[in-house]
Amino acid sequence: MNNDERITELWSLRINPSDLLNIERPRGVNPDGGGGQTYIQIPMGQKQNVLRFLRKPEPSLGQPVRILVSDQYDPAAAPQLLEFSAKSAGRMRISRQNRHRAAQSRLHAWTPLKGFPALTQRPYTTPAAEILLDALGGLHIYLTRTVGGTIWAGFAVGPPTTEDREQPFADIVWGTSPGGYWTYNEKSR
């Protein structure tokens, strides 16, 4: 790995069962009374972490933050736009992530083609998503920034392997961690 590819920052978020359902629910499987969410909710406790990674102030309602993100599983693929937006009550979300809906922009790195867990059979419910996530031992999405400034997307499933535990950011990317923000410093070596 050359110096331009070395990770300098990482942001991760543990996917909860309701978010997995929201981004995996097929067309026509909607909650009573509406179309349902198609985004990944960023909990209030993670908002400052994602804003630090994005290097942006909190966006105003209706003013999304968009970044170009590369697919760590297909480095030759063209980067994709990823959109973060504000919600009411000071909350945030990663917009348009349901892979079955028109006008969605789910990152390729976060799709079943790359091994991302999928809800593939009925019932499409939060308890079914919880069973899948429990069986996997957790699911985290993450973004990394390299020395060269490239942002990469990936995901981690389950508890860390022995090799994974050696990573300086292991405590926020695997298992039951809610996620977080990590930046390189001399102590991280």
Summary of the structure (lengths in Angstrom):
residues: 189
radius of gyration: 16.3
end to end distance: 15.3
largest distance: 52.6
contacts: 532
relative contact order: 0.24
helix: 28%
strand: 25%
